[in-house]
């Protein structure tokens, strides 16, 4: 019935469109006459010009039309972009824009151009990938201003390979918009079987002979090698990393390409994509909100990479491991909306064909989309509008009696609402919604457009050890406004700091990051005109440099004389030997105590920025004791794989060890840190911060 009604409406509006066309022509005529009479500035900012052009398009744009074709396709066209979907599968199979019939890779089969996929598994079973090929199609809205389509897939309990989720993929095209919106409604009903979900995403594979320039941030954009260059290259320690040995463009010769070199943290991952030079058009993925993403604001994830491919990542285990999987218990019901995200297409009306010139306009569009959030045109009742949401505000103070400033405002603190849980549980939470912001220099924070629900308030402050959690649950209701007033964060502290290594910012960027091997370099990150030294961690193979720098004896760090910027290697990894095996490594921290206390406990605080199948055993003044004095524990090994994936952090871990005074001696003391797992190259940790405190 919906399809028939859409056809009827299309027929009824033919005469109206003829009239609208005549009116538009008259409007254009008088507009041109006025333009001739009014002086026009000789120069105009490119982004402003595009904004004016888009506004004119909105006034003069065609109606949004819907065409249902007999051979299993449905087309939405607003005169700017023409989107073709497979029916009932719900894949995006063609995007027509600015003279290009299809921006997507035409050599790929239809279901391998623009699609959703889900990686999942049953208990003790291997992971499977579901391409979310829908079985039912429905027109939700079809009028002159907007078309919204639904493609649904339901669980088939008689099929053991069927994903136990009901999925509704939605697409929206609006009048005057240079792009389209996508979102998905995922649901489980009571009584459904136990599963884990590791990944949910949208992927677009673009024309390989058109799109060669990629941009993911202001300082991370460049011409890129091709998929064919990767196929002709040499795979390295893992398949995503390839040494380019026979690239079509000689400038890429000897360079390493790896999609993980272009990852971003959630809070930064707002817009990324590609530019084509002939014609000069851009394809961008814009994410206006983080509320539907998982594991908090600093979780890293993929963006765009060689293919050319652009992704919208909703759920993944990247840089975190199975700790952030969505784990559904037997019988557990659940529902969540992912998106909407906006696929934005742009071009340069000034005729400037310089690569990267479309980036500023894409950022401006991202700002526009963010200001419109939550969208008021989404038809699903599962997506609440702004008047169905609430807000929260407050102020956060840090109180540490042994710090340089015993009381200070939580400047730049990350403050957020997430599902109720333990201290710091937000970084492993993946089923619900999260709402984060940054506090100002006086610790003030505010969060708007919060979905109704019950949350905990969490926070952490760069430069301050540990996590904060408000001691009461917070209930948000439609149009509610909650003021928490002044909150006080008492970070972990026993006594005065005797010594410390690093900065408590949940990253290892302040430590020594070596230069890559010349034969395994991404020259883009070696360009000092674009990148500062801190970007070195994005280079491939840095973990192998440890064995070269410390071939026989491990790192020894003296807290009195050494500088952690130069003398503390960024990752505590294994050592590869000439025989092809890997050795455990033991680092030493040397420090002096005068008149150590005879009674009481000192405190060693060990914060990790990342851990991958690693265990740190800790011994004081005797490296040969059979049992370590302390350990991070077998079950606290982590699997974030951030070292191999060029991330300077993964999941955050904080260990607090009470050190009996009898472990220490007058004068020189040594702490031995042994990373005892050594079956491979990528086992290791990145330290965030180490602090030794006096007896209370």
C-alpha positions in Angstrom: 0.0 0.0 0.0 2.8 2.4 0.8 4.5 1.8 -2.6 1.2 2.3 -4.4 0.6 5.5 -2.5 4.1 6.7 -3.4 3.3 6.2 -7.1 0.0 8.0 -6.9 1.6 10.9 -5.1 4.3 11.1 -7.8 1.7 11.3 -10.5 -0.4 13.9 -8.7 2.6 16.2 -8.4 3.6 16.3 -12.1 1.4 19.4 -12.8 2.6 21.0 -9.6 6.2 20.4 -10.7 5.6 22.1 -14.0 4.2 25.1 -12.2 7.1 25.1 -9.7 9.6 25.0 -12.6 8.1 28.1 -14.2 8.1 29.9 -10.8 11.7 28.9 -10.3 12.7 30.3 -13.7 11.0 33.6 -12.9 12.7 33.8 -9.6 16.0 33.1 -11.2 15.4 35.8 -13.8 14.7 38.5 -11.2 17.6 37.3 -9.1 20.0 37.8 -12.0 18.6 41.2 -12.7 19.1 42.2 -9.1 22.7 40.7 -9.1 23.5 43.0 -12.1 22.3 46.0 -10.2 24.1 45.3 -6.9 28.0 45.4 -6.7 29.5 42.0 -5.8 32.7 41.7 -3.8 35.6 40.5 -6.0 36.7 37.9 -3.5 34.6 35.6 -1.4 35.6 32.9 1.1 35.1 29.5 -0.6 33.1 28.0 2.3 30.8 31.1 2.4 30.3 30.8 -1.4 29.3 27.1 -1.0 27.0 28.1 1.8 25.3 30.7 -0.4 25.1 28.2 -3.3 23.5 25.6 -1.0 21.0 28.1 0.3 20.1 29.0 -3.3 19.7 25.3 -4.1 17.3 24.9 -1.2 15.1 27.7 -2.6 15.3 26.6 -6.2 15.8 22.8 -5.8 13.6 20.2 -7.3 11.1 18.1 -5.4 12.4 14.9 -3.9 11.2 12.1 -6.1 10.9 8.4 -5.5 11.1 5.9 -8.3 10.4 2.1 -7.8 11.9 0.1 -10.6 10.8 -3.4 -11.6 14.3 -4.9 -11.5 14.8 -4.7 -7.7 15.9 -1.1 -7.4 14.6 2.1 -5.8 15.9 5.5 -6.6 15.6 8.8 -4.7 16.5 12.0 -6.5 16.5 15.6 -5.2 18.1 17.1 -8.2 21.5 17.4 -6.4 22.2 13.7 -5.6 20.6 10.6 -7.0 20.8 7.6 -4.7 20.0 4.1 -5.9 19.2 1.2 -3.5 18.9 -2.5 -4.1 15.4 -3.7 -3.1 14.7 -5.3 -0.7 18.4 -5.7 0.3 18.8 -2.1 1.2 22.4 -1.7 -0.1 23.5 1.6 -1.7 24.5 0.6 -5.2 24.8 4.0 -7.0 25.4 7.6 -6.1 25.1 10.1 -9.0 26.6 13.5 -8.4 28.1 16.3 -10.5 28.3 14.4 -13.8 29.6 11.2 -12.3 27.0 8.5 -12.8 28.2 6.5 -9.8 30.7 7.6 -7.1 30.8 4.0 -5.9 33.0 1.3 -7.4 31.2 0.1 -10.4 33.4 -3.0 -10.7 32.2 -4.3 -7.4 29.0 -6.4 -7.2 26.0 -4.5 -6.0 26.2 -5.7 -2.4 29.8 -4.7 -2.1 29.5 -0.9 -2.7 27.6 0.7 0.1 26.5 -1.6 2.9 26.0 -2.3 6.6 27.7 -5.3 8.3 27.7 -7.0 11.7 30.5 -9.2 13.1 29.1 -11.6 15.7 29.4 -15.0 17.3 27.6 -17.5 19.5 29.3 -18.8 22.7 32.5 -20.7 21.9 31.9 -20.3 18.1 34.0 -18.6 15.5 33.0 -15.1 14.4 30.7 -14.6 11.4 30.0 -11.5 9.3 26.4 -10.6 8.4 26.0 -8.2 5.5 22.5 -7.2 6.7 20.8 -8.0 3.5 17.2 -7.0 4.2 14.1 -9.0 3.2 11.4 -6.4 3.5 11.1 -2.9 2.0 8.8 -0.1 3.1 8.3 3.6 2.2 8.1 5.5 5.5 7.7 9.0 4.1 7.4 10.2 0.5 6.6 13.9 -0.2 8.1 16.8 -2.1 10.4 17.6 0.7 11.6 14.3 2.0 11.7 10.6 1.4 12.5 8.1 4.1 12.9 4.4 3.3 13.1 1.3 5.5 14.8 -2.0 4.8 14.3 -4.6 7.5 15.8 -8.0 8.3 14.4 -10.2 11.0 15.9 -13.2 12.8 15.1 -16.6 11.5 15.3 -19.0 14.5 15.1 -22.0 12.2 18.4 -21.0 10.6 21.5 -21.6 12.8 23.5 -19.0 10.8 20.9 -16.3 11.1 22.0 -13.3 13.3 19.6 -13.0 16.3 18.8 -9.4 15.8 16.0 -7.5 14.1 17.5 -4.7 12.0 15.8 -1.8 10.4 18.1 0.2 8.0 16.8 3.7 7.3 17.8 6.2 4.6 16.6 9.8 4.2 17.0 12.2 1.3 15.7 15.8 1.8 15.1 18.7 -0.5 18.2 20.8 -1.1 20.6 18.5 0.7 23.8 17.5 -1.0 23.8 14.0 0.5 21.7 11.6 2.4 21.2 10.3 6.0 21.5 6.8 7.3 20.6 5.2 10.6 19.7 1.8 11.9 17.4 0.4 14.6 18.8 -2.8 16.2 16.6 -4.9 18.5 16.6 -8.2 20.4 13.4 -9.6 22.0 12.9 -11.5 25.2 14.1 -15.1 25.1 16.6 -14.7 22.3 19.9 -16.7 22.4 23.2 -15.6 23.8 25.5 -13.8 21.4 28.5 -11.4 21.2 28.5 -8.5 18.7 32.0 -7.2 18.0 31.3 -4.8 15.1 28.6 -2.7 13.5 29.4 -0.3 10.7 28.5 1.2 7.4 31.1 0.9 4.6 31.3 2.7 1.2 33.7 1.6 -1.5 34.4 4.5 -3.9 35.6 4.6 -7.5 39.3 3.6 -7.4 40.2 5.6 -10.6 38.7 8.8 -9.2 39.3 9.2 -5.5 43.0 9.5 -4.6 43.1 12.3 -1.9 42.0 11.4 1.6 41.4 13.7 4.6 40.6 12.7 8.2 41.7 15.9 10.1 43.4 19.2 9.5 46.9 17.8 9.6 46.2 14.3 8.3 45.3 14.5 4.6 47.3 13.4 1.6 47.4 11.7 -1.8 47.0 7.9 -1.1 48.3 4.8 -2.8 45.8 2.5 -4.5 44.3 -0.9 -3.7 46.3 -2.3 -6.6 49.5 -0.9 -5.0 48.7 -2.9 -1.9 48.0 -6.1 -3.8 51.4 -5.8 -5.5 53.1 -5.0 -2.2 54.6 -7.1 0.5 52.4 -8.0 3.6 54.2 -7.4 6.9 53.6 -8.8 10.3 49.9 -8.6 10.0 47.8 -8.3 6.8 46.6 -4.7 7.2 50.2 -3.5 7.0 51.7 -3.6 3.5 55.1 -2.5 2.2 54.6 -0.8 -1.2 57.1 -2.4 -3.5 55.7 -1.7 -7.0 53.3 1.3 -6.7 52.0 3.1 -9.8 53.2 6.4 -8.3 56.9 6.1 -7.6 56.7 8.5 -4.7 55.1 5.7 -2.6 57.9 3.3 -3.3 59.1 1.7 -0.1 56.4 3.2 2.1 54.2 1.3 4.5 50.4 1.6 4.2 48.1 0.5 7.1 44.5 1.6 7.7 45.2 1.9 11.4 47.6 4.8 10.8 44.5 6.9 10.1 42.4 6.1 13.2 40.8 8.8 15.3 39.3 9.0 18.8 35.5 9.1 18.9 35.3 12.7 20.1 37.5 13.8 17.2 36.0 11.5 14.6 33.4 13.9 13.2 34.2 14.1 9.4 36.5 12.3 7.1 36.5 11.2 3.5 37.9 11.5 0.0 38.3 13.9 -2.9 38.3 13.2 -6.6 40.2 15.5 -9.0 38.3 14.9 -12.2 35.7 16.2 -11.6 36.7 17.8 -8.3 34.1 16.4 -5.9 34.2 15.2 -2.3 32.7 12.2 -0.5 32.5 12.7 3.3 31.1 10.8 6.3 29.8 13.2 8.9 28.9 12.0 12.4 27.1 14.8 14.3 26.9 13.1 17.7 28.8 10.4 19.7 25.7 9.3 21.7 25.4 6.0 19.9 29.1 5.2 19.8 30.6 2.8 22.3 33.3 2.9 25.0 33.5 6.6 25.6 35.0 9.7 24.0 38.6 8.6 23.6 38.1 5.1 22.1 39.9 5.0 18.8 38.5 3.6 15.6 38.9 3.4 11.8 38.0 6.3 9.5 38.8 6.2 5.8 41.6 4.1 4.2 43.0 2.8 0.9 40.4 1.2 -1.3 39.2 4.0 -1.5 36.9 3.2 1.5 35.0 5.4 3.9 33.6 3.9 7.1 31.1 4.8 9.8 32.0 2.7 12.8 29.3 2.3 15.4 30.6 -0.7 17.4 34.1 -2.3 17.2 36.7 -4.0 19.3 39.6 -1.9 17.8 42.0 -0.6 20.4 40.1 -2.3 23.2 39.5 -6.0 22.4 36.7 -8.2 23.5 36.3 -6.1 26.7 34.1 -3.7 24.7 32.0 -6.3 22.8 28.3 -6.2 23.1 27.7 -9.4 25.1 24.0 -10.4 25.3 23.0 -12.9 27.9 20.5 -15.7 27.1 17.1 -14.1 26.9 18.2 -10.5 27.2 16.1 -7.9 25.3 17.7 -4.8 23.9 17.2 -1.9 21.5 19.4 0.8 20.2 19.5 3.4 17.4 22.8 3.9 15.6 22.9 7.2 13.8 21.8 9.1 11.8 25.0 9.9 10.1 25.2 12.1 7.0 26.9 11.2 3.8 27.9 14.5 2.3 28.9 15.3 -1.3 30.4 18.6 -2.3 32.2 20.3 -5.1 34.1 23.6 -5.6 32.2 26.3 -7.4 35.3 28.5 -7.6 37.1 26.1 -9.9 39.9 25.5 -7.4 41.1 22.0 -8.1 43.8 21.9 -5.5 43.6 18.7 -3.4 42.2 19.3 0.0 40.3 22.5 -1.0 36.9 20.7 -0.2 37.9 19.9 3.3 37.0 23.2 4.9 33.5 23.0 3.4 33.1 19.5 4.7 34.1 20.8 8.2 31.6 23.6 7.9 28.9 21.1 6.9 29.8 19.0 9.9 29.3 22.1 12.2 25.9 22.6 10.6 24.9 19.0 11.1 26.1 19.1 14.7 24.0 22.3 15.4 20.9 20.5 14.1 21.3 17.5 16.4 19.0 15.9 17.3 17.4 16.0 13.9 13.7 16.9 13.8 12.9 15.1 10.5 13.6 11.5 11.6 10.4 9.6 11.4 11.1 6.7 13.8 9.6 7.0 17.3 12.8 5.4 18.6 14.7 8.6 17.9 13.6 11.3 20.4 13.5 14.9 19.3 15.0 17.7 21.5 11.8 18.3 23.4 11.9 14.6 24.5 15.3 15.0 25.9 16.9 16.6 29.0 20.0 18.5 30.1 22.5 18.5 32.9 25.1 20.9 34.2 27.5 21.3 37.1 31.1 22.2 38.2 33.9 19.9 39.1 36.7 20.6 41.6 39.8 18.5 42.1 41.0 18.2 45.7 44.4 16.6 46.3 46.1 17.7 49.5 49.6 16.6 48.3 49.4 18.2 44.8 51.1 21.4 43.9 47.7 23.1 44.0 45.6 21.2 46.7 42.4 22.5 45.2 42.0 23.3 41.5 39.2 23.4 38.9 38.9 20.4 36.7 40.2 22.2 33.6 39.4 20.3 30.4 37.9 17.4 32.3 36.0 14.7 30.3 32.6 14.5 31.9 29.9 12.1 30.7 26.8 10.2 31.4 26.8 6.4 30.7 25.0 3.3 32.0 25.2 2.7 35.7 28.3 0.8 36.7 31.6 0.7 38.6 34.2 3.4 38.6 35.5 3.8 35.1 33.1 1.3 33.6 32.1 3.7 30.8 35.2 2.7 28.8 33.9 -0.9 28.5 30.2 -0.1 28.1 28.8 -0.7 24.6 25.0 -1.4 24.8 23.6 1.9 25.9 24.0 5.6 25.0 26.8 7.9 26.3 26.8 11.7 26.4 30.2 13.4 26.9 31.6 16.9 27.1 34.7 18.8 28.1 34.7 21.1 31.1 35.9 24.7 30.8 38.9 26.1 32.7 36.8 26.6 35.8 35.4 23.1 35.8 32.0 24.1 34.5 30.3 21.5 32.2 26.9 21.2 30.6 25.4 18.4 28.5 22.3 18.9 26.4 20.0 16.7 24.4 20.3 13.6 26.7 18.0 10.7 26.0 15.6 9.8 28.9 17.0 7.1 31.1 19.0 6.4 34.2 22.8 7.1 34.2 25.9 7.5 36.3 28.0 10.6 35.9 31.7 9.8 35.2 34.7 12.1 34.8 38.5 12.1 34.5 40.9 15.0 34.3 44.0 15.1 32.1 47.0 15.5 34.4 45.1 13.9 37.4 45.3 10.2 38.2 42.2 8.1 38.4 38.5 8.3 37.7 35.6 10.2 39.2 32.0 8.9 39.7 29.1 10.8 41.1 27.7 8.8 44.1 24.1 8.9 43.0 22.3 7.7 39.8 20.9 10.4 37.7 17.5 10.1 36.0 16.8 12.2 32.9 13.3 12.8 31.7 11.9 14.8 28.8 12.6 18.5 29.2 14.3 18.0 32.5 17.1 20.3 33.6 19.4 18.9 36.3 21.9 21.1 38.1 24.5 19.1 40.2 26.2 22.3 41.4 29.6 21.8 42.8 31.1 18.3 42.7 34.4 17.4 44.4 36.8 14.8 42.9 39.3 13.3 45.4 41.8 11.4 43.2 43.7 8.4 44.6 46.2 9.6 47.1 47.9 8.1 50.3 50.9 10.4 50.9 53.3 12.9 49.3 54.9 12.0 46.0 58.4 10.7 46.3 58.9 10.3 42.6 56.8 10.0 39.4 57.3 8.9 35.8 55.2 10.4 33.0 52.0 12.4 32.9 48.6 10.9 34.0 46.8 11.6 30.8 46.0 7.9 29.7 48.5 8.1 26.9 52.2 7.2 26.4 52.9 10.1 24.0 55.2 11.8 26.4 57.7 8.9 26.5 60.5 8.2 24.0 59.1 7.3 20.6 61.9 6.2 18.2 62.2 7.0 14.6 61.0 4.2 12.3 63.3 2.1 10.2 63.9 3.9 6.9 62.7 0.9 5.0 59.4 0.8 6.9 58.3 4.4 7.0 55.1 6.2 6.2 56.8 9.4 4.9 53.7 11.4 5.5 54.2 11.2 9.3 57.9 11.9 8.8 57.2 15.4 7.3 58.2 17.8 10.0 56.4 20.7 8.2 53.1 18.9 8.8 53.6 16.8 11.9 55.2 17.3 15.2 57.3 14.6 16.9 54.2 13.3 18.8 52.9 11.8 15.6 55.8 9.3 15.4 53.8 6.7 17.2 51.7 6.2 14.0 54.7 4.7 12.2 54.9 0.9 11.6 57.2 -1.5 13.4 58.3 0.8 16.3 58.0 -2.2 18.7 60.9 -3.8 16.9 63.2 -0.8 17.7 63.3 -1.8 21.4 65.5 -4.9 20.6 67.8 -2.7 18.5 68.2 -0.1 21.2 68.5 -2.7 24.0 69.9 -5.8 22.4 71.4 -7.4 25.5 70.4 -5.4 28.6 66.9 -4.0 29.3 65.9 -0.4 30.1 67.2 1.0 33.4 65.7 4.3 34.5 67.0 6.4 37.3 64.4 8.8 38.7 67.0 11.2 39.9 69.0 11.7 36.7 66.9 10.4 33.7 64.3 12.2 31.7 61.3 10.1 30.7 60.9 12.0 27.4 64.3 10.6 26.3 65.0 7.6 28.6 61.7 5.7 29.0 60.7 3.7 25.9 57.1 4.2 25.0 56.2 0.5 25.0 57.3 -2.3 27.3 57.5 -5.2 24.8 59.3 -8.5 24.2 62.7 -8.8 22.7 63.1 -10.7 19.4 66.2 -12.8 19.2 68.3 -14.0 16.2 66.9 -17.5 16.7 63.3 -16.2 16.0 62.0 -16.6 19.6 60.9 -13.8 21.9 62.3 -13.1 25.4 60.6 -11.6 28.5 62.0 -8.2 29.4 62.6 -6.7 32.8 62.9 -2.9 33.2 64.4 -1.3 36.3 63.5 1.8 38.2 66.3 3.1 40.4 65.5 5.5 43.2 67.0 6.5 46.6 65.4 6.7 50.0 66.8 8.5 53.0 65.7 7.1 56.4 62.9 4.9 55.0 60.0 4.4 57.4 60.2 1.3 59.5 56.5 0.8 59.9 53.6 1.3 57.4 53.1 0.9 53.7 54.4 3.0 50.8 52.1 3.2 47.7 53.1 2.3 44.2 50.5 3.5 41.6 50.9 1.9 38.2 48.6 3.3 35.4 48.7 1.6 32.0 47.6 3.3 28.8 47.4 -0.1 27.0 47.9 -3.8 27.6 47.9 -6.6 25.1 48.2 -10.2 26.4 50.7 -8.8 29.0 51.3 -9.3 32.7 53.7 -7.1 34.7 55.4 -8.8 37.7 56.8 -6.3 40.2 59.7 -7.1 42.6 61.5 -4.8 45.0 65.3 -5.0 45.3 65.5 -8.7 44.4 64.8 -9.8 40.8 65.2 -13.4 41.6 62.4 -14.0 44.1 60.4 -17.0 43.0 57.1 -15.1 43.5 56.8 -11.5 42.5 55.8 -9.1 45.3 53.0 -7.8 43.1 51.5 -8.6 39.7 48.9 -7.1 37.4 47.5 -10.6 37.3 46.8 -13.2 34.7 43.2 -12.0 34.1 44.3 -8.4 33.7 46.3 -9.0 30.6 44.2 -7.0 28.1 43.8 -7.4 24.4 43.6 -3.9 23.0 46.5 -4.4 20.5 47.2 -0.7 20.5 51.0 -1.2 20.0 50.6 -3.0 16.7 47.8 -0.7 15.6 49.8 2.5 16.1 47.6 3.8 18.9 49.4 5.6 21.7 46.7 4.2 24.1 44.1 1.5 24.4 42.1 0.7 27.5 43.1 2.4 30.8 44.2 0.3 33.8 45.1 1.5 37.3 46.8 -0.7 39.8 47.5 0.4 43.4 50.0 -1.6 45.4 50.6 -1.2 49.1 54.4 -1.7 49.5 55.4 -2.8 53.0 58.3 -0.8 54.4 60.4 -3.9 54.9 60.7 -4.2 51.1 62.8 -1.0 51.0 66.3 -0.2 52.2 68.3 2.9 53.1 69.9 4.4 50.0 69.5 2.9 46.5 66.4 0.8 45.8 65.4 -0.9 42.5 61.9 -1.8 41.3 62.0 -4.6 38.7 59.1 -4.6 36.2 59.0 -7.9 34.2 56.7 -8.3 31.3 56.6 -12.1 31.5 54.5 -13.1 28.5 56.7 -13.6 25.5 55.2 -15.8 22.8 55.0 -13.0 20.2 56.0 -9.5 19.0 52.9 -7.6 20.1 52.7 -8.6 23.7 53.3 -5.7 26.0 52.1 -2.6 27.8 52.3 1.1 27.4 52.6 2.9 30.7 50.6 6.0 31.3 52.0 7.1 34.7 53.9 5.6 37.6 54.0 7.3 41.1 55.6 6.3 44.4 54.0 7.8 47.5 55.3 8.0 51.0 53.8 6.3 54.0 50.5 8.0 55.0 
